[in-house]
Amino acid sequence: WLIFVQHYYITNNLSKIMSLRSASLLYNSAKALRAYQPVAVTCKRYLADTPNTSFARGIFLGELREEELFPYPDVLNSEQKETISMMMEAGHAFFQETNDAAANDSNEKIPDEQLDEMKALGMYGLMVPEEYGGIALTNTMYAKFGELTGEYDLGLGIHTGAHQSIGYKGILLYGNEAQKEKYLPSLASGEVFACFCLTEPSSGSDASSIKTRAELNEAGTHYNMNGSKIWISNGGIAEIFTVFAQTPVVDAKTGETKDKITAFIVERSFGGVNHGPPEKKMGIKCSNTAEVYFENCQVPVENVLGEVGGGFKVAMNILNNGRFGMGACLTGTMRMLIARATDHANNRKQFVSNLREYQGIQQKIAKMNLLCYANESMAYMLCGNMDRGAPEYQLEAAISKIFASQSAWDVCDETIQILGGAGFMKDVGIERWMRDLRIFRIFEGTNDILKLFIALNGVQDVGKKLKSAGTMGAVMGLMKSKFLPAAPLKNTVHSDLAPSVDMLRGDIAKFSVAVSEQVINHKKRIIEKQVLLNRIADVAILLQSMGAVISRSNTMADKGDVSEIPLANAWCAESHQKIKILLEELADSNVTKVDDAILNVGKLSLDANGYLAKSPIG
């Protein structure tokens, strides 16, 4: 749902060019290049077609955009740091003294008196401007406070996040002054709750296929809304709904009427709004999740959010803007889990020695630390750059969401493994975190779809670059440049980080060559090569993480603290090895054959509608 591929036009003559792996082949293919028609790879994106200001986009083109890396964001002034410090202190006290996460999970509900205390603490209007009754936190401050829900209670975090990260975020981003004045004060105070209504029974990742409709009445005063939404967080308790529906829109140029998605602010008080019973879920049980129904709901025209027909862009930007907090929230989760794992390893004795003495345990603890460090580095680089006014952060937000949700799951899994049988016991509490964490790879854009979003956006940029080269000489010059590492850094980096910087520069160059090869080799069929695109996305994620840890550890070193350099170097070294394997797999035809064999088994199983093999004993 994040991306629509319109077309990939690559002429048949392009197949005469064998491989970009060798510069000499390019020169020897002069005849083919003369017949070459520029590659046009276009992708209908909700992003504006603006000059690249994104580190993640740059790596596909062989660019190391260090202005997006250095210095590592330090965006809070002394007053803001003092404010968030006091809020964190109050937040810790609330979660330790008032909130009972286990009881919330067991009862599948947050007690009313606890909700009242959360309202008193201002937890429902963290990013709402002060003139509307909020606390006006910056993105970085909001992310930091979000670590608390990650550390103590993810279910409660989903409740508050569904309210403000996506529930009424559309009003903050797209609401006009009248809409903000009407709705934000009561939403910021927690007097009423909000929710985000996009997913439907027939449309999950494919948001463009929603069936909910809103038809303008003859008087032109109200939209008549009908449809249903499923798995809506806060759906059973919300009074304000951000709803996306198909509306007939007349094309000003052609006069043709087409359905386009429009966003609406819907009040339960309008009538015609109902909800089903709370869903029974694997995790995040204390958060309310319900189906929401709209039956002849009359929505005033002044409650259109943004432009009529512009709802898809509204939805995507709400989700993009809301994703930045997940990395920080799950940093809180991983920090807590690492503390539990190290405490157990330091105190549990097996075979004469404490667990901490065994390399197997040391390796697990090390990798948990590295995952948390890389995740935290990307999360705060993302929200810091947002606070600095970065115009483009969509790929970085997608990368952060994917990495955070997968890393937190892996850290939780290893924590249970280190704790052994104790980790499996409910009273120890880790099993609740595993149940709660499972949803994070699914909602706010499944990791599978987001990987395609990352890869296809990058492929599009590579195609445009090839197209813009135009003449044979320009194309050859462009390709020759791809065999060179990214330019040396203009910024001074600590000498101990030099090997990591060299790996990052070289890997970006190799990655750009590999992506260019795939664009040429697969032509328009590349959009069908999801296994290949997943590998491309995996490399992009690792490169983004390498850049973030280098920047963070270097900034700390500039302040006299070199303690993070070993973390950064270890992460970059491991990532470099993974990237090497992934790039080799992209170029290896034997790996492609293995992929095809595996995919064939999947197709056969789907055809059989189950497991393929018969029992060995009949």
C-alpha positions as CSV (number, residue, x, y, z in Angstrom):
1,W,0.0,0.0,0.0
2,L,3.0,2.3,0.3
3,I,3.9,2.1,-3.4
4,F,2.3,1.7,-6.8
5,V,4.6,0.7,-9.6
6,Q,3.3,2.2,-12.9
7,H,5.8,0.8,-15.3
8,Y,9.3,-0.3,-16.0
9,Y,10.3,0.4,-19.6
10,I,13.5,-1.2,-20.7
11,T,14.1,-1.8,-24.4
12,N,15.0,-5.2,-25.7
13,N,18.3,-3.9,-26.9
14,L,19.3,-3.5,-23.2
15,S,19.6,-7.2,-22.9
16,K,22.7,-7.1,-25.1
17,I,24.6,-5.6,-22.3
18,M,25.9,-8.4,-20.2
19,S,27.0,-7.2,-16.8
20,L,28.1,-4.1,-15.1
21,R,30.5,-6.0,-12.9
22,S,33.5,-5.3,-15.1
23,A,34.3,-1.9,-16.5
24,S,35.9,-3.4,-19.5
25,L,32.6,-5.1,-20.5
26,L,31.1,-1.6,-20.7
27,Y,33.7,-0.4,-23.1
28,N,33.4,-3.6,-25.2
29,S,29.6,-3.1,-25.4
30,A,29.8,0.1,-27.3
31,K,27.7,-1.1,-30.1
32,A,25.0,-2.2,-27.7
33,L,25.2,1.1,-25.9
34,R,24.6,3.0,-29.1
35,A,21.4,1.1,-29.5
36,Y,20.6,1.7,-25.9
37,Q,17.4,3.6,-25.0
38,P,17.4,5.2,-21.6
39,V,16.0,3.1,-18.8
40,A,12.8,4.7,-17.4
41,V,12.0,3.3,-14.0
42,T,9.1,5.2,-12.5
43,C,7.1,4.6,-9.4
44,K,3.9,6.5,-8.4
45,R,4.9,7.5,-4.9
46,Y,3.1,9.6,-2.4
47,L,6.5,11.3,-1.9
48,A,7.1,14.6,-3.7
49,D,9.6,14.2,-6.6
50,T,12.2,16.5,-5.0
51,P,16.0,16.5,-4.9
52,N,17.4,13.7,-2.7
53,T,18.0,14.8,0.9
54,S,17.9,11.3,2.3
55,F,20.9,9.2,3.4
56,A,18.9,6.0,2.7
57,R,18.0,7.1,-0.8
58,G,21.6,8.2,-1.5
59,I,23.1,4.8,-0.9
60,F,21.3,3.3,-3.9
61,L,23.1,5.8,-6.1
62,G,26.5,5.2,-4.5
63,E,26.3,8.4,-2.5
64,L,27.4,8.7,1.1
65,R,25.5,11.8,2.1
66,E,27.4,12.7,5.2
67,E,25.5,16.0,5.7
68,E,22.6,13.7,6.7
69,L,24.9,11.8,9.2
70,F,27.2,14.4,10.8
71,P,26.9,15.7,13.4
72,Y,24.8,13.2,15.2
73,P,21.6,15.2,16.2
74,D,21.8,17.1,19.4
75,V,18.5,19.1,19.1
76,L,17.4,19.7,22.7
77,N,18.3,22.9,24.5
78,S,19.0,23.0,28.2
79,E,15.4,23.8,29.1
80,Q,14.0,20.9,27.0
81,K,16.5,18.5,28.5
82,E,15.4,19.6,32.0
83,T,11.8,19.2,31.0
84,I,12.2,15.7,29.6
85,S,14.3,14.7,32.6
86,M,11.5,15.7,35.0
87,M,8.9,13.9,32.9
88,M,11.0,10.7,32.8
89,E,11.3,10.9,36.6
90,A,7.5,11.3,37.0
91,G,6.9,8.6,34.4
92,H,9.2,6.1,36.2
93,A,7.3,6.8,39.4
94,F,3.9,6.2,37.7
95,F,4.9,2.9,36.1
96,Q,6.6,1.6,39.3
97,E,4.0,2.7,41.8
98,T,0.7,2.9,39.9
99,N,0.8,0.8,36.8
100,D,0.5,-3.0,37.1
101,A,1.4,-4.4,33.6
102,A,0.7,-8.0,34.6
103,A,-2.7,-7.1,36.0
104,N,-3.5,-5.0,32.9
105,D,-2.6,-8.0,30.7
106,S,-4.6,-10.5,32.8
107,N,-7.7,-8.2,33.1
108,E,-7.4,-7.1,29.4
109,K,-8.1,-3.5,30.6
110,I,-6.5,-0.4,32.0
111,P,-8.3,0.6,35.3
112,D,-10.3,3.8,35.1
113,E,-8.5,5.3,38.0
114,Q,-5.2,4.7,36.2
115,L,-6.5,6.4,33.1
116,D,-7.4,9.4,35.2
117,E,-3.8,9.6,36.5
118,M,-2.5,9.3,33.0
119,K,-4.7,12.3,32.0
120,A,-3.4,14.3,35.0
121,L,0.2,13.6,33.9
122,G,-0.6,14.9,30.4
123,M,0.1,11.6,28.7
124,Y,-2.5,12.1,26.0
125,G,-1.3,15.4,24.6
126,L,2.4,15.0,24.5
127,M,3.0,16.6,21.1
128,V,0.0,18.9,21.0
129,P,0.9,22.6,21.0
130,E,0.5,24.4,24.3
131,E,-2.2,26.8,22.8
132,Y,-4.4,23.7,22.4
133,G,-3.7,22.3,25.9
134,G,-0.8,20.0,25.1
135,I,2.8,19.7,26.4
136,A,4.3,20.5,23.0
137,L,7.1,17.9,23.1
138,T,9.5,17.7,20.2
139,N,9.9,14.5,18.2
140,T,13.0,13.6,20.2
141,M,11.4,14.4,23.6
142,Y,8.3,12.3,22.7
143,A,10.6,9.4,21.6
144,K,12.5,9.6,24.8
145,F,9.3,9.5,26.9
146,G,8.1,6.6,24.8
147,E,11.0,4.5,26.1
148,L,9.0,4.2,29.4
149,T,6.1,2.3,27.8
150,G,8.6,0.1,26.1
151,E,10.3,-0.6,29.4
152,Y,7.2,-1.2,31.5
153,D,4.0,-1.9,29.5
154,L,3.7,-2.2,25.7
155,G,0.0,-2.7,25.9
156,L,-0.5,0.7,27.6
157,G,1.9,2.2,25.1
158,I,-0.3,0.9,22.3
159,H,-3.3,2.6,23.9
160,T,-1.6,6.0,24.2
161,G,0.1,5.6,20.8
162,A,-3.1,4.7,19.0
163,H,-4.6,7.9,20.5
164,Q,-1.9,10.4,19.6
165,S,0.7,8.8,17.3
166,I,-1.9,8.0,14.7
167,G,-5.3,8.6,16.2
168,Y,-5.4,12.4,16.0
169,K,-2.0,12.9,14.3
170,G,-3.9,13.7,11.1
171,I,-5.5,16.8,12.8
172,L,-2.0,17.9,13.9
173,L,-0.6,17.4,10.4
174,Y,-3.5,18.4,8.1
175,G,-6.2,20.0,10.2
176,N,-7.2,23.6,9.6
177,E,-7.3,26.1,12.4
178,A,-11.0,25.5,13.1
179,Q,-10.5,21.7,13.3
180,K,-7.6,22.1,15.6
181,E,-9.4,24.5,17.9
182,K,-12.5,22.2,18.0
183,Y,-10.8,18.9,18.6
184,L,-7.3,19.1,20.0
185,P,-8.0,20.5,23.5
186,S,-10.3,17.6,24.5
187,L,-8.0,15.1,22.8
188,A,-4.9,16.4,24.5
189,S,-6.6,16.3,27.9
190,G,-7.8,12.7,27.4
191,E,-11.4,13.8,27.9
192,V,-12.0,11.9,24.7
193,F,-10.0,9.2,22.9
194,A,-9.1,9.0,19.2
195,C,-8.4,6.2,16.8
196,F,-7.1,5.6,13.2
197,C,-9.5,3.8,10.9
198,L,-7.9,2.4,7.8
199,T,-7.8,-1.4,7.7
200,E,-10.8,-3.3,6.4
201,P,-11.8,-6.9,6.1
202,S,-10.7,-6.9,2.4
203,S,-7.8,-4.5,2.6
204,G,-4.8,-4.8,4.9
205,S,-1.5,-3.9,3.3
206,D,-3.3,-2.8,0.1
207,A,-4.9,0.4,1.6
208,S,-6.0,1.6,-1.8
209,S,-8.6,-1.2,-2.0
210,I,-10.8,0.0,0.9
211,K,-14.5,-0.3,0.4
212,T,-15.9,2.2,2.9
213,R,-17.7,4.9,1.0
214,A,-18.7,8.5,1.7
215,E,-21.1,10.1,-0.8
216,L,-21.8,13.9,-0.8
217,N,-25.5,14.6,-0.4
218,E,-27.5,16.8,-2.9
219,A,-27.3,19.8,-0.6
220,G,-23.5,19.5,-0.5
221,T,-23.5,19.8,3.3
222,H,-22.7,16.2,4.5
223,Y,-21.1,13.0,3.4
224,N,-23.1,9.8,3.9
225,M,-20.6,7.2,5.1
226,N,-21.0,3.5,5.1
227,G,-18.5,0.7,5.7
228,S,-16.5,-1.1,8.4
229,K,-13.0,-1.1,9.7
230,I,-11.3,-4.0,11.6
231,W,-8.6,-4.3,14.2
232,I,-8.9,-0.7,15.3
233,S,-6.9,0.2,18.4
234,N,-9.1,2.2,20.7
235,G,-12.0,1.5,18.4
236,G,-14.3,0.5,21.2
237,I,-13.6,3.5,23.4
238,A,-12.9,6.3,21.0
239,E,-15.1,9.3,20.4
240,I,-13.1,10.8,17.5
241,F,-12.2,8.7,14.5
242,T,-9.8,9.5,11.6
243,V,-11.6,7.6,8.9
244,F,-10.5,6.9,5.3
245,A,-13.2,6.3,2.7
246,Q,-13.7,6.2,-1.1
247,T,-15.3,9.4,-2.5
248,P,-16.3,10.2,-6.0
249,V,-14.0,12.9,-7.4
250,V,-14.4,14.7,-10.7
251,D,-11.2,15.2,-12.6
252,A,-10.9,18.9,-13.5
253,K,-9.2,18.2,-16.8
254,T,-11.2,15.3,-18.2
255,G,-14.5,15.7,-16.4
256,E,-14.4,12.0,-15.5
257,T,-15.5,10.9,-12.1
258,K,-13.2,8.5,-10.2
259,D,-13.2,7.1,-6.7
260,K,-10.4,8.5,-4.6
261,I,-9.6,8.1,-0.9
262,T,-10.6,11.0,1.4
263,A,-9.8,11.4,5.1
264,F,-12.5,12.5,7.5
265,I,-12.8,13.5,11.2
266,V,-15.8,11.5,12.4
267,E,-17.5,11.9,15.8
268,R,-19.3,9.1,17.4
269,S,-22.0,11.7,18.3
270,F,-22.8,12.1,14.6
271,G,-24.7,8.8,14.8
272,G,-24.4,5.8,12.7
273,V,-21.1,4.8,14.4
274,N,-21.0,1.5,16.3
275,H,-18.3,-1.0,17.4
276,G,-18.0,-4.7,18.0
277,P,-16.8,-6.4,21.2
278,P,-13.1,-6.2,22.2
279,E,-10.9,-8.5,20.2
280,K,-9.2,-11.4,22.0
281,K,-5.5,-11.0,21.2
282,M,-2.2,-12.8,21.7
283,G,-0.6,-9.7,23.3
284,I,-1.1,-6.0,24.1
285,K,-4.2,-7.2,25.8
286,C,-5.0,-4.1,27.9
287,S,-5.3,-2.0,24.7
288,N,-8.8,-2.0,23.2
289,T,-9.1,-3.4,19.7
290,A,-12.5,-3.6,18.0
291,E,-14.3,-3.5,14.7
292,V,-15.9,-0.2,13.9
293,Y,-19.1,0.2,11.7
294,F,-20.4,3.2,9.9
295,E,-24.0,3.0,8.8
296,N,-25.4,6.2,7.1
297,C,-23.1,8.3,9.3
298,Q,-23.6,11.9,8.4
299,V,-20.2,13.7,8.3
300,P,-20.2,17.5,7.7
301,V,-18.2,18.7,4.8
302,E,-16.1,20.8,7.2
303,N,-14.8,17.6,8.7
304,V,-12.9,16.6,5.5
305,L,-9.2,16.3,6.6
306,G,-6.9,17.7,4.0
307,E,-8.2,17.7,0.5
308,V,-11.0,15.7,-1.0
309,G,-9.4,12.8,-2.8
310,G,-6.1,13.4,-0.9
311,G,-6.7,10.8,1.8
312,F,-4.1,8.3,0.7
313,K,-1.3,10.9,1.1
314,V,-2.8,11.8,4.5
315,A,-2.8,8.1,5.7
316,M,0.7,7.4,4.5
317,N,2.1,10.6,6.1
318,I,0.4,9.9,9.4
319,L,1.9,6.4,9.4
320,N,5.3,7.7,8.4
321,N,5.2,10.4,11.0
322,G,4.1,8.0,13.7
323,R,6.8,5.3,13.0
324,F,9.7,7.3,14.4
325,G,8.6,6.6,18.0
326,M,8.7,2.8,17.6
327,G,12.5,2.6,17.6
328,A,12.8,4.6,20.8
329,C,9.9,2.7,22.5
330,L,11.5,-0.7,21.7
331,T,14.9,0.6,22.9
332,G,13.3,0.8,26.3
333,T,12.1,-2.8,25.9
334,M,15.6,-4.0,24.8
335,R,17.4,-2.2,27.6
336,M,15.1,-3.9,30.2
337,L,15.5,-7.3,28.6
338,I,19.3,-7.0,28.5
339,A,19.3,-6.0,32.2
340,R,17.2,-9.1,33.0
341,A,19.5,-11.4,30.9
342,T,22.8,-10.0,32.3
343,D,21.5,-10.2,35.9
344,H,20.6,-13.9,35.4
345,A,23.9,-14.7,33.7
346,N,25.9,-13.0,36.4
347,N,24.2,-14.9,39.2
348,R,23.2,-18.2,37.8
349,K,25.8,-21.0,38.3
350,Q,26.0,-24.1,36.1
351,F,28.8,-26.6,35.7
352,V,30.8,-24.9,38.5
353,S,31.0,-21.5,36.8
354,N,28.5,-18.6,36.5
355,L,26.8,-18.4,33.1
356,R,28.7,-15.2,32.4
357,E,32.0,-17.2,32.0
358,Y,30.7,-19.1,28.9
359,Q,31.4,-17.8,25.4
360,G,28.0,-18.9,24.2
361,I,26.3,-16.6,26.8
362,Q,28.8,-13.8,26.1
363,Q,28.1,-13.9,22.4
364,K,24.3,-13.7,23.0
365,I,24.7,-10.7,25.4
366,A,27.0,-9.0,22.9
367,K,24.6,-9.4,20.0
368,M,21.7,-8.1,22.2
369,N,23.8,-5.0,23.0
370,L,24.7,-4.5,19.4
371,L,21.1,-4.7,18.2
372,C,20.0,-2.3,20.9
373,Y,22.8,0.1,20.1
374,A,22.2,0.1,16.3
375,N,18.4,0.5,16.9
376,E,18.8,3.3,19.4
377,S,21.3,5.1,17.1
378,M,18.9,5.0,14.1
379,A,15.9,5.9,16.2
380,Y,17.4,9.1,17.6
381,M,19.1,10.1,14.4
382,L,15.6,9.8,12.7
383,C,13.7,11.9,15.2
384,G,16.6,14.3,15.6
385,N,16.7,15.0,11.9
386,M,12.9,15.4,11.9
387,D,13.4,18.1,14.6
388,R,16.1,19.7,12.5
389,G,13.5,20.1,9.7
390,A,14.7,17.2,7.4
391,P,12.3,17.4,4.4
392,E,12.5,13.7,3.7
393,Y,12.7,10.8,6.2
394,Q,10.2,8.2,4.8
395,L,12.8,5.5,4.0
396,E,14.6,6.1,7.3
397,A,11.4,5.8,9.2
398,A,10.5,2.5,7.4
399,I,14.1,1.2,8.1
400,S,13.8,2.1,11.8
401,K,10.4,0.4,12.2
402,I,11.6,-2.8,10.5
403,F,14.9,-2.9,12.5
404,A,13.3,-2.1,15.8
405,S,10.5,-4.6,15.6
406,Q,12.8,-7.4,14.5
407,S,15.6,-6.6,16.9
408,A,13.3,-6.4,19.9
409,W,11.8,-9.8,19.1
410,D,15.3,-11.3,18.7
411,V,16.5,-9.8,22.0
412,C,13.4,-11.1,23.8
413,D,13.9,-14.6,22.3
414,E,17.5,-14.7,23.5
415,T,16.6,-13.4,26.9
416,I,14.2,-16.3,27.3
417,Q,16.9,-18.7,26.1
418,I,19.5,-17.3,28.6
419,L,16.9,-17.6,31.5
420,G,16.2,-21.2,30.4
421,G,13.1,-22.8,32.0
422,A,12.6,-19.7,34.1
423,G,12.1,-17.6,31.1
424,F,9.2,-19.8,30.0
425,M,7.3,-19.3,33.2
426,K,4.5,-16.7,33.3
427,D,5.4,-15.3,36.7
428,V,8.9,-14.3,35.5
429,G,7.1,-12.0,33.0
430,I,9.3,-12.3,29.9
431,E,6.6,-14.4,28.1
432,R,4.3,-11.4,28.2
433,W,6.9,-9.3,26.4
434,M,7.2,-11.9,23.7
435,R,3.4,-12.0,23.2
436,D,3.3,-8.2,23.1
437,L,6.2,-7.8,20.7
438,R,4.8,-10.0,18.0
439,I,2.4,-7.4,16.7
440,F,5.1,-4.8,16.0
441,R,6.3,-6.6,12.9
442,I,2.7,-6.4,11.5
443,F,1.0,-3.2,12.3
444,E,1.9,0.3,11.0
445,G,3.0,-1.3,7.8
446,T,4.1,-5.0,7.8
447,N,7.9,-5.4,7.6
448,D,7.4,-7.4,4.4
449,I,5.6,-4.5,2.6
450,L,8.0,-1.9,4.1
451,K,11.0,-3.9,2.7
452,L,9.4,-3.7,-0.8
453,F,8.8,0.0,-0.3
454,I,12.5,0.6,0.5
455,A,13.8,-1.5,-2.3
456,L,11.5,-0.3,-5.0
457,N,12.0,3.4,-4.1
458,G,15.7,2.8,-4.4
459,V,15.4,0.9,-7.7
460,Q,13.3,3.8,-9.1
461,D,16.1,6.3,-8.2
462,V,18.7,4.1,-10.0
463,G,16.5,3.9,-13.1
464,K,16.1,7.7,-13.1
465,K,19.9,8.1,-12.8
466,L,20.5,5.8,-15.8
467,K,17.8,7.6,-17.8
468,S,19.2,11.0,-17.0
469,A,22.7,9.9,-18.3
470,G,21.3,10.1,-21.8
471,T,24.3,9.8,-24.2
472,M,26.5,6.8,-24.5
473,G,29.5,8.6,-23.1
474,A,27.5,9.9,-20.1
475,V,26.2,6.4,-19.4
476,M,29.7,4.9,-19.5
477,G,31.0,7.7,-17.3
478,L,28.3,7.0,-14.8
479,M,28.9,3.3,-14.7
480,K,32.7,3.8,-14.4
481,S,32.1,6.0,-11.3
482,K,30.1,3.2,-9.7
483,F,33.3,1.1,-9.4
484,L,34.8,3.6,-7.0
485,P,34.1,3.8,-3.3
486,A,32.1,6.7,-2.1
487,A,34.2,9.8,-1.7
488,P,36.3,10.3,1.4
489,L,34.5,12.0,4.3
490,K,34.8,15.7,4.6
491,N,34.1,15.5,8.3
492,T,36.8,14.5,10.6
493,V,36.1,11.0,12.1
494,H,38.0,9.5,15.1
495,S,40.9,7.4,13.9
496,D,39.6,4.3,15.6
497,L,36.5,4.5,13.5
498,A,38.5,4.6,10.2
499,P,38.1,0.9,9.4
500,S,34.3,1.2,9.8
501,V,34.2,4.2,7.6
502,D,36.1,2.4,4.9
503,M,33.8,-0.5,5.1
504,L,30.8,1.8,4.8
505,R,32.2,3.6,1.8
506,G,33.1,0.5,0.0
507,D,29.8,-1.3,0.7
508,I,27.8,1.7,-0.5
509,A,29.7,1.6,-3.9
510,K,29.3,-2.2,-4.3
511,F,25.6,-1.9,-3.3
512,S,25.0,0.7,-6.0
513,V,26.6,-1.4,-8.7
514,A,24.6,-4.5,-7.6
515,V,21.3,-2.6,-7.7
516,S,22.1,-1.2,-11.2
517,E,22.8,-4.7,-12.4
518,Q,19.5,-5.9,-11.2
519,V,17.6,-3.1,-12.9
520,I,19.3,-3.9,-16.2
521,N,19.1,-7.7,-15.9
522,H,15.5,-8.0,-14.8
523,K,13.9,-5.1,-16.6
524,K,10.3,-4.6,-15.7
525,R,10.2,-8.1,-14.1
526,I,12.1,-6.7,-11.1
527,I,8.9,-5.8,-9.4
528,E,8.0,-9.5,-9.2
529,K,11.3,-10.5,-7.7
530,Q,10.4,-10.1,-4.1
531,V,13.2,-12.4,-2.8
532,L,15.7,-10.3,-4.7
533,L,14.1,-7.1,-3.5
534,N,14.2,-8.3,0.1
535,R,18.0,-8.8,-0.2
536,I,18.3,-5.3,-1.5
537,A,16.3,-3.9,1.4
538,D,18.3,-5.9,3.9
539,V,21.5,-4.3,2.6
540,A,20.0,-0.8,2.7
541,I,18.9,-1.4,6.3
542,L,22.4,-2.5,7.3
543,L,24.1,0.4,5.5
544,Q,21.7,2.9,7.3
545,S,22.6,1.3,10.6
546,M,26.3,1.5,10.0
547,G,26.1,5.2,9.2
548,A,24.1,5.9,12.3
549,V,26.4,4.1,14.8
550,I,29.5,5.7,13.2
551,S,27.9,9.1,13.6
552,R,26.8,8.6,17.1
553,S,30.0,7.0,18.4
554,N,32.1,9.7,16.7
555,T,30.1,12.5,18.3
556,M,30.5,10.9,21.7
557,A,34.3,10.6,21.0
558,D,34.4,14.4,20.1
559,K,33.0,15.0,23.6
560,G,35.8,12.9,25.1
561,D,33.9,9.6,25.5
562,V,35.3,6.8,23.3
563,S,33.4,4.0,25.1
564,E,31.0,3.5,22.2
565,I,33.6,3.1,19.5
566,P,34.0,-0.7,20.2
567,L,30.2,-1.1,19.9
568,A,30.2,0.8,16.6
569,N,33.2,-1.1,15.1
570,A,31.8,-4.4,16.1
571,W,28.4,-3.6,14.6
572,C,30.0,-2.4,11.3
573,A,32.3,-5.4,11.1
574,E,29.4,-7.8,11.5
575,S,27.2,-5.8,9.1
576,H,30.0,-5.7,6.5
577,Q,30.1,-9.5,6.5
578,K,26.4,-9.8,6.1
579,I,26.4,-7.3,3.3
580,K,29.2,-9.2,1.5
581,I,27.1,-12.4,1.6
582,L,23.9,-10.6,0.5
583,L,25.7,-9.0,-2.5
584,E,27.2,-12.2,-3.5
585,E,23.8,-13.8,-3.4
586,L,22.4,-11.1,-5.7
587,A,25.1,-11.8,-8.3
588,D,25.2,-15.6,-8.0
589,S,23.1,-17.4,-10.6
590,N,23.3,-20.6,-8.5
591,V,21.6,-18.8,-5.6
592,T,18.9,-17.8,-8.0
593,K,18.4,-21.4,-8.9
594,V,18.2,-22.3,-5.2
595,D,15.6,-19.5,-4.8
596,D,13.6,-20.9,-7.7
597,A,13.7,-24.4,-6.2
598,I,12.4,-23.1,-2.8
599,L,9.7,-20.9,-4.4
600,N,8.6,-23.9,-6.4
601,V,8.0,-25.9,-3.2
602,G,6.0,-23.0,-1.9
603,K,3.8,-23.0,-5.0
604,L,3.3,-26.7,-4.8
605,S,2.3,-26.5,-1.1
606,L,-0.2,-23.8,-2.0
607,D,-1.6,-25.8,-4.8
608,A,-2.0,-28.8,-2.4
609,N,-3.5,-26.5,0.2
610,G,-1.2,-27.9,2.9
611,Y,1.9,-29.9,3.7
612,L,3.3,-31.7,0.7
613,A,4.9,-34.9,2.1
614,K,3.1,-37.9,3.3
615,S,3.8,-39.5,6.6
616,P,6.9,-41.8,6.5
617,I,4.9,-44.5,8.4
618,G,1.8,-44.3,6.2
